[in-house]
Amino acid sequence: MQGLLPLLKRSAADLGSADMVYWFEQADTEVANIIKGRPSDAAAIAALIAFAGRPHLNINRP
């Protein structure tokens, strides 16, 4: 998973999908925290899960 997320982020950037780039960056951070045994941000995980089902939304909007 850790090797796949950066590739997906790069592909999303190539496609010009800023929302998906942000999602993959956040997911990569959360995966790294889990692997390193650091506390995870429950709110961030919930937001990532909610966004995953609705990729057409712009998560960068207030």
Residue frames as qw, qx, qy, qz and C-alpha x, y, z in Angstrom:
[[0.000, 0.886, 0.463, 0.000, 0.00, 0.00, 0.00],
 [0.305, -0.790, 0.082, 0.525, 2.78, 2.43, 0.85],
 [0.363, -0.192, 0.588, 0.697, 4.36, 1.92, -2.55],
 [0.213, 0.529, 0.737, 0.363, 1.07, 2.24, -4.42],
 [0.056, -0.870, -0.399, 0.285, -0.23, 5.50, -2.94],
 [0.187, -0.639, 0.254, 0.702, 2.63, 7.69, -4.26],
 [0.213, 0.048, 0.761, 0.610, 2.14, 6.21, -7.73],
 [0.057, 0.690, 0.714, 0.103, -1.57, 6.91, -7.60],
 [0.144, -0.828, -0.169, 0.515, -0.90, 10.44, -6.37],
 [0.226, -0.387, 0.498, 0.742, 1.48, 11.03, -9.27],
 [0.151, 0.327, 0.814, 0.455, -1.07, 9.70, -11.75],
 [0.025, -0.818, -0.553, 0.157, -3.78, 11.95, -10.29],
 [0.183, -0.715, 0.109, 0.666, -1.42, 14.92, -10.63],
 [0.223, -0.096, 0.690, 0.682, -0.75, 14.01, -14.25],
 [0.040, 0.555, 0.778, 0.293, -4.51, 14.00, -14.84],
 [0.018, -0.367, 0.010, -0.930, -4.87, 17.39, -13.12],
 [0.599, -0.567, -0.497, -0.270, -7.06, 16.08, -10.31],
 [0.050, 0.525, -0.481, 0.701, -6.08, 18.21, -7.32],
 [0.732, -0.384, 0.160, -0.539, -8.78, 16.63, -5.15],
 [0.987, -0.006, -0.160, 0.006, -7.46, 13.14, -5.73],
 [0.517, 0.468, -0.457, 0.552, -3.86, 14.26, -5.20],
 [0.303, -0.521, 0.395, -0.693, -4.91, 15.64, -1.82],
 [0.906, -0.224, 0.032, -0.358, -6.80, 12.42, -0.99],
 [0.908, 0.183, -0.304, 0.225, -3.80, 10.22, -1.82],
 [0.242, 0.536, -0.475, 0.654, -1.46, 12.47, 0.20],
 [0.538, -0.447, 0.328, -0.635, -3.74, 12.23, 3.24],
 [0.977, -0.066, -0.075, -0.186, -4.21, 8.49, 2.82],
 [0.720, 0.379, -0.430, 0.390, -0.45, 8.00, 2.52],
 [0.052, -0.540, 0.477, -0.692, 0.11, 9.97, 5.72],
 [0.759, -0.324, 0.227, -0.517, -2.47, 7.93, 7.62],
 [0.966, 0.119, -0.230, 0.022, -1.06, 4.61, 6.36],
 [0.481, 0.477, -0.500, 0.540, 2.45, 5.70, 7.41],
 [0.355, -0.503, 0.412, -0.672, 1.15, 6.63, 10.89],
 [0.926, -0.168, 0.056, -0.335, -0.53, 3.25, 11.27],
 [0.874, 0.280, -0.332, 0.217, 2.55, 1.34, 10.12],
 [0.317, 0.477, -0.494, 0.654, 4.83, 3.31, 12.46],
 [0.460, -0.415, -0.726, 0.299, 2.48, 2.73, 15.38],
 [0.037, 0.013, -0.185, 0.982, 1.66, 6.41, 15.73],
 [0.284, 0.505, 0.650, -0.492, -1.81, 7.54, 16.71],
 [0.193, 0.348, 0.646, 0.652, -4.01, 8.07, 13.72],
 [0.211, 0.121, 0.131, -0.961, -6.31, 11.04, 13.23],
 [0.284, 0.374, 0.874, -0.127, -9.78, 9.52, 13.45],
 [0.336, 0.743, 0.227, -0.533, -11.36, 12.62, 11.90],
 [0.156, 0.589, -0.575, -0.546, -8.99, 12.45, 8.93],
 [0.133, -0.013, 0.975, 0.178, -9.75, 8.78, 8.34],
 [0.326, 0.569, 0.684, -0.320, -13.49, 9.43, 8.47],
 [0.290, 0.758, -0.084, -0.578, -13.11, 12.28, 5.96],
 [0.033, 0.409, -0.799, -0.440, -11.03, 10.09, 3.64],
 [0.224, 0.225, 0.948, 0.002, -13.63, 7.33, 3.75],
 [0.328, 0.699, 0.451, -0.448, -16.48, 9.76, 3.12],
 [0.219, 0.716, -0.329, -0.576, -14.64, 11.36, 0.20],
 [0.205, -0.221, 0.897, 0.323, -13.72, 8.01, -1.36],
 [0.335, 0.446, 0.829, -0.028, -17.34, 7.37, -2.24],
 [0.273, 0.897, 0.330, -0.113, -17.85, 10.80, -3.78],
 [0.610, -0.159, 0.237, 0.739, -14.78, 11.75, -5.84],
 [0.246, 0.652, 0.407, 0.591, -16.69, 14.43, -7.72],
 [0.334, -0.917, -0.215, 0.033, -16.75, 16.67, -4.64],
 [0.413, 0.635, -0.301, 0.579, -14.09, 19.31, -4.15],
 [0.703, -0.524, -0.404, 0.262, -12.72, 18.69, -0.64],
 [0.461, 0.017, -0.127, 0.878, -10.61, 21.83, -0.78],
 [0.179, -0.594, -0.266, -0.738, -13.69, 24.06, -0.59],
 [0.088, -0.179, 0.612, -0.765, -14.64, 25.50, 2.79]]
